[in-house]
Amino acid sequence: FNPALATAAISGVAAQGFSNDAMLDGGAKVVSHFLDQGTARLVPGLDLFMRTLRVYFAVDNRYVKRKMQRVLFPFLYKDWARLEDDASSTATSIAYAPPVQDENAFDLYIPSMALITYVLLCALCYGTAGEFNPEVLPDVTTKCFATQILEVIAVRGGYYAMQAPCSLLDLFSATGYKYLGLSINMLVGLLLGHLGWGHRGYYGTFLWTASAASYFMLKTMANNIPRMTAATGPKREFMVLGFAASQFATMWFVSQTRFLN
């Protein structure tokens, strides 16, 4: 056995192999497939969850633009019914079209991007006031997400009381559109802060965006909660109004206006 020859042979094979892009691509695919399959086996239900989650990110530029318009100016729209997917529907369940095909569909792309934008704008607000520290980002994110989780639990409890079916991901989507309005509020507050009108600009915009978010939730829930609910549970109309009012309350609670001029 000659270590020098062995090392040279291994180096030559490695150099030849790793210079081959096709082999690299093939190896990457094999490793990725192995990890996906292994993870799916280790975590039961993960594969189904990821396939379900993927639908909520099936968006394009057209959908994002029209959905943002609908969230910010819901008073201009009359059609709130979701588009059914006849090919996927069964006799016992109704399947709905993905966001890319239906602007009334629920998505998680806009809520997640809006939340990130809002957190960064809050950090900018703290920074312009000379009060930024690394804890700002996790603190604001935690407050927003914890508030939304409690809100989803409350809404889910309302659905349960009415004995109406619902999807938790749909609820996270519906309650997450508020971050778009919060981002606009903070942006206006920062821009007008240079004129000393930061608070007035923020709350002036807040009146519109919070009202829009509440109306959006009202119409969304009114068209997604079955008209026939439990006879002994709370009235559907009162629950829908409560869900809508929660948007105004939670947007007020997670607002970060302390350091606006």
Sequence and secondary structure as in RCSB ss.txt:
>XXXX:A:sequence
FNPALATAAISGVAAQGFSNDAMLDGGAKVVSHFLDQGTARLVPGLDLFMRTLRVYFAVDNRYVKRKMQRVLFPF
LYKDWARLEDDASSTATSIAYAPPVQDENAFDLYIPSMALITYVLLCALCYGTAGEFNPEVLPDVTTKCFATQIL
EVIAVRGGYYAMQAPCSLLDLFSATGYKYLGLSINMLVGLLLGHLGWGHRGYYGTFLWTASAASYFMLKTMANNI
PRMTAATGPKREFMVLGFAASQFATMWFVSQTRFLN
>XXXX:A:secstr
  HHHHHHHHHHHHHHHHT HHHHHHHHHHHHHHHHHHHHHHSTTHHHHHHHHHHTT   HHHHHHHHHHHH GG
G       B TTT  SS   B  TTT TTS  SHHHHHHHHHHHHHHHHHHHHTT   TTHHHHHHHHHHHHHHH
HHHHHHHHHHHHT    HHHHHHHHHTHHHHHHHHHHHHHHHHTTT HHHHHHHHHHHHHHHHHHHHHHHHHTTS
 SS  TTS  HHHHHHHHHHHHHHHHHHT   TT  
